Each structure stands twice: as structure tokens, then as C-alpha cells.
Amino acid sequence: MKITTLDGTATTLDELTGGKVALVVNVASQCGLTPQYTALEHLHEEYGPRGFTVIGVPCNQFGGQEPGTVEEIQTFCSTTYGVTFPLTEKLEVNGSGKHPLYAELTGHADEDGQAGDVQWNFEKFLLSAKGDVVARFRPAVEPGDAKVRSAIEAQLPR
């Protein structure tokens, strides 16, 4: 699946994940949940050596909470939260302009059996190393939550 990084590089989801287990998260810089960046970066650093990455997907569809330019988003993420994980270009995750990535992701249910539209910023989709969706966590579920960590660890090599 084609995707573009925040810096404008055309790539694919497979190349971006590099065959790693990945947590794909729609992110925003001006959201009450923005501090989740800290825990996302922590997961990226902790599990990265075992074959894991976070993929941040800036999205401005929820309350206009990601209005920035590419440069503003990159600067904010790196200087405020020390983000080192890859970020895509700003994408739509719901509606008629929904990116094909999210058309696929949102077909998968959360732990309550609910599929469909992304509810808000910081919704999380866990992909296996083969690219299959294996878990979905709603925005209020913190990245460091035991169920998120357990799901990640279940996908990583021992």
C-alpha cells in the first residue's frame, strides 16, 4: 500500500514498517491526548530492538487539532516529545477522503467487537510483522496500558 512520509518521501507501508510489528496511530499536536506521544516513543525505544515500530499518522479531522505544516509537525514532535518513530504525511482517517490504509484498518474490530470509523485522535492499530491487524485500541487506551503492551509482546519474537 502506497504511503508518503511526513518529509514527502513516497514509500509503502511494508517499507515503512520494515517487516516489524507496528502500532499505527493517528496523531495530533493540539489534542488533550497529545501527551500519549511520550508513551508511544517509549514503546518505540523499548521494543524497537526486538522488531517493533510506531507509525504516527498526523490527522486534522478531529477538531482541527493538527493544523500545522510538515515543518511545524516535525519540529513539534521532535522537540516537544523527542519522537524518533516514522511519521506519515497528514491523512484523512474517516469519510470520503479516507486513505486506503484506514479503509483497511477500520474494518477491524476493537476488543468490544466494534469496527468502523476512528473515534478520535490517538486510536491505535497493532499490525503483525506480516502486516495483519491483530488488535485495535480506542483513543482513551494509553499506549503503556498492560493490554497494549501484552498485545505487542505477543507479536514479538521471544
Contacts in CASP RR format, 6 or more apart in sequence:
PFRMAT RR
TARGET T0000
AUTHOR 0000-0000-0000
METHOD contacts of the structure
MODEL  1
MKITTLDGTATTLDELTGGKVALVVNVASQCGLTPQYTALEHLHEEYGPR
GFTVIGVPCNQFGGQEPGTVEEIQTFCSTTYGVTFPLTEKLEVNGSGKHP
LYAELTGHADEDGQAGDVQWNFEKFLLSAKGDVVARFRPAVEPGDAKVRS
AIEAQLPR
1 12 0 8 1.000
1 13 0 8 1.000
1 14 0 8 1.000
1 100 0 8 1.000
1 101 0 8 1.000
1 104 0 8 1.000
2 10 0 8 1.000
2 11 0 8 1.000
2 12 0 8 1.000
2 100 0 8 1.000
3 11 0 8 1.000
3 12 0 8 1.000
3 13 0 8 1.000
3 16 0 8 1.000
3 88 0 8 1.000
3 89 0 8 1.000
3 99 0 8 1.000
3 101 0 8 1.000
4 10 0 8 1.000
4 11 0 8 1.000
4 88 0 8 1.000
4 89 0 8 1.000
5 11 0 8 1.000
5 16 0 8 1.000
5 86 0 8 1.000
5 87 0 8 1.000
5 88 0 8 1.000
5 89 0 8 1.000
6 58 0 8 1.000
6 70 0 8 1.000
6 73 0 8 1.000
6 74 0 8 1.000
6 86 0 8 1.000
6 87 0 8 1.000
6 88 0 8 1.000
6 89 0 8 1.000
7 70 0 8 1.000
7 74 0 8 1.000
8 70 0 8 1.000
8 89 0 8 1.000
13 55 0 8 1.000
13 101 0 8 1.000
13 131 0 8 1.000
14 131 0 8 1.000
16 22 0 8 1.000
16 55 0 8 1.000
16 86 0 8 1.000
16 88 0 8 1.000
17 53 0 8 1.000
17 55 0 8 1.000
17 127 0 8 1.000
17 129 0 8 1.000
17 131 0 8 1.000
18 53 0 8 1.000
19 51 0 8 1.000
19 129 0 8 1.000
19 130 0 8 1.000
19 131 0 8 1.000
20 48 0 8 1.000
20 51 0 8 1.000
20 52 0 8 1.000
20 53 0 8 1.000
20 129 0 8 1.000
21 47 0 8 1.000
21 51 0 8 1.000
21 52 0 8 1.000
21 53 0 8 1.000
21 126 0 8 1.000
21 127 0 8 1.000
21 128 0 8 1.000
21 129 0 8 1.000
21 152 0 8 1.000
21 155 0 8 1.000
21 156 0 8 1.000
22 52 0 8 1.000
22 53 0 8 1.000
22 54 0 8 1.000
22 55 0 8 1.000
22 126 0 8 1.000
22 127 0 8 1.000
22 131 0 8 1.000
23 40 0 8 1.000
23 43 0 8 1.000
23 52 0 8 1.000
23 53 0 8 1.000
23 54 0 8 1.000
23 55 0 8 1.000
23 124 0 8 1.000
23 125 0 8 1.000
23 126 0 8 1.000
23 127 0 8 1.000
23 143 0 8 1.000
23 148 0 8 1.000
23 152 0 8 1.000
24 55 0 8 1.000
24 56 0 8 1.000
24 57 0 8 1.000
24 101 0 8 1.000
24 105 0 8 1.000
24 124 0 8 1.000
24 125 0 8 1.000
24 126 0 8 1.000
24 127 0 8 1.000
25 36 0 8 1.000
25 40 0 8 1.000
25 54 0 8 1.000
25 55 0 8 1.000
25 56 0 8 1.000
25 57 0 8 1.000
25 122 0 8 1.000
25 123 0 8 1.000
25 124 0 8 1.000
25 125 0 8 1.000
25 143 0 8 1.000
26 56 0 8 1.000
26 57 0 8 1.000
26 58 0 8 1.000
26 59 0 8 1.000
26 91 0 8 1.000
26 93 0 8 1.000
26 102 0 8 1.000
26 118 0 8 1.000
26 121 0 8 1.000
26 122 0 8 1.000
26 123 0 8 1.000
27 34 0 8 1.000
27 37 0 8 1.000
27 40 0 8 1.000
27 56 0 8 1.000
27 57 0 8 1.000
27 58 0 8 1.000
27 59 0 8 1.000
27 66 0 8 1.000
27 77 0 8 1.000
27 87 0 8 1.000
27 121 0 8 1.000
27 122 0 8 1.000
28 34 0 8 1.000
28 58 0 8 1.000
28 59 0 8 1.000
28 60 0 8 1.000
28 62 0 8 1.000
28 64 0 8 1.000
28 65 0 8 1.000
28 66 0 8 1.000
28 121 0 8 1.000
28 122 0 8 1.000
29 58 0 8 1.000
29 65 0 8 1.000
29 66 0 8 1.000
29 68 0 8 1.000
29 72 0 8 1.000
29 73 0 8 1.000
29 76 0 8 1.000
29 77 0 8 1.000
30 64 0 8 1.000
30 65 0 8 1.000
30 66 0 8 1.000
30 67 0 8 1.000
31 62 0 8 1.000
31 65 0 8 1.000
31 66 0 8 1.000
31 120 0 8 1.000
31 121 0 8 1.000
31 122 0 8 1.000
33 120 0 8 1.000
33 121 0 8 1.000
33 122 0 8 1.000
33 139 0 8 1.000
33 140 0 8 1.000
34 65 0 8 1.000
34 121 0 8 1.000
36 122 0 8 1.000
36 142 0 8 1.000
36 143 0 8 1.000
37 77 0 8 1.000
37 80 0 8 1.000
37 81 0 8 1.000
37 82 0 8 1.000
37 83 0 8 1.000
38 81 0 8 1.000
39 142 0 8 1.000
39 143 0 8 1.000
39 144 0 8 1.000
40 54 0 8 1.000
40 56 0 8 1.000
40 83 0 8 1.000
40 85 0 8 1.000
40 143 0 8 1.000
41 54 0 8 1.000
41 81 0 8 1.000
41 82 0 8 1.000
41 83 0 8 1.000
41 84 0 8 1.000
41 85 0 8 1.000
42 143 0 8 1.000
42 144 0 8 1.000
43 52 0 8 1.000
43 54 0 8 1.000
43 143 0 8 1.000
43 144 0 8 1.000
43 148 0 8 1.000
43 149 0 8 1.000
43 152 0 8 1.000
44 52 0 8 1.000
44 53 0 8 1.000
44 54 0 8 1.000
44 84 0 8 1.000
44 85 0 8 1.000
45 84 0 8 1.000
47 152 0 8 1.000
47 153 0 8 1.000
47 156 0 8 1.000
50 156 0 8 1.000
50 157 0 8 1.000
51 129 0 8 1.000
51 156 0 8 1.000
51 157 0 8 1.000
52 152 0 8 1.000
52 155 0 8 1.000
52 156 0 8 1.000
53 85 0 8 1.000
53 86 0 8 1.000
54 85 0 8 1.000
54 86 0 8 1.000
55 85 0 8 1.000
55 86 0 8 1.000
55 87 0 8 1.000
55 88 0 8 1.000
56 85 0 8 1.000
56 86 0 8 1.000
56 87 0 8 1.000
56 88 0 8 1.000
57 87 0 8 1.000
57 88 0 8 1.000
57 91 0 8 1.000
57 93 0 8 1.000
57 101 0 8 1.000
58 66 0 8 1.000
58 73 0 8 1.000
58 87 0 8 1.000
58 88 0 8 1.000
58 89 0 8 1.000
58 90 0 8 1.000
58 91 0 8 1.000
59 66 0 8 1.000
59 90 0 8 1.000
59 91 0 8 1.000
59 92 0 8 1.000
59 93 0 8 1.000
59 118 0 8 1.000
59 121 0 8 1.000
60 66 0 8 1.000
60 67 0 8 1.000
60 68 0 8 1.000
60 90 0 8 1.000
61 92 0 8 1.000
61 93 0 8 1.000
61 94 0 8 1.000
62 120 0 8 1.000
62 121 0 8 1.000
65 121 0 8 1.000
66 73 0 8 1.000
66 90 0 8 1.000
66 121 0 8 1.000
70 89 0 8 1.000
73 87 0 8 1.000
73 90 0 8 1.000
74 87 0 8 1.000
77 83 0 8 1.000
77 87 0 8 1.000
78 84 0 8 1.000
91 99 0 8 1.000
91 101 0 8 1.000
91 102 0 8 1.000
92 98 0 8 1.000
92 99 0 8 1.000
92 102 0 8 1.000
93 99 0 8 1.000
93 102 0 8 1.000
93 106 0 8 1.000
93 117 0 8 1.000
93 118 0 8 1.000
93 123 0 8 1.000
94 102 0 8 1.000
94 106 0 8 1.000
94 117 0 8 1.000
94 118 0 8 1.000
95 117 0 8 1.000
98 106 0 8 1.000
102 118 0 8 1.000
104 133 0 8 1.000
105 125 0 8 1.000
105 133 0 8 1.000
105 136 0 8 1.000
106 115 0 8 1.000
106 116 0 8 1.000
106 117 0 8 1.000
106 118 0 8 1.000
107 115 0 8 1.000
107 116 0 8 1.000
107 133 0 8 1.000
108 115 0 8 1.000
108 125 0 8 1.000
108 133 0 8 1.000
108 136 0 8 1.000
109 115 0 8 1.000
109 136 0 8 1.000
110 136 0 8 1.000
110 137 0 8 1.000
110 138 0 8 1.000
111 135 0 8 1.000
111 136 0 8 1.000
111 137 0 8 1.000
111 147 0 8 1.000
119 138 0 8 1.000
119 139 0 8 1.000
120 139 0 8 1.000
121 139 0 8 1.000
122 139 0 8 1.000
123 136 0 8 1.000
123 137 0 8 1.000
123 138 0 8 1.000
123 139 0 8 1.000
124 136 0 8 1.000
124 137 0 8 1.000
124 141 0 8 1.000
124 143 0 8 1.000
124 148 0 8 1.000
125 133 0 8 1.000
125 135 0 8 1.000
125 136 0 8 1.000
125 137 0 8 1.000
126 133 0 8 1.000
126 134 0 8 1.000
126 135 0 8 1.000
126 136 0 8 1.000
126 137 0 8 1.000
126 148 0 8 1.000
126 151 0 8 1.000
126 152 0 8 1.000
126 155 0 8 1.000
127 133 0 8 1.000
127 134 0 8 1.000
128 134 0 8 1.000
128 155 0 8 1.000
129 155 0 8 1.000
134 151 0 8 1.000
134 154 0 8 1.000
134 155 0 8 1.000
135 148 0 8 1.000
135 151 0 8 1.000
137 145 0 8 1.000
137 147 0 8 1.000
137 148 0 8 1.000
137 151 0 8 1.000
141 147 0 8 1.000
141 148 0 8 1.000
142 148 0 8 1.000
END
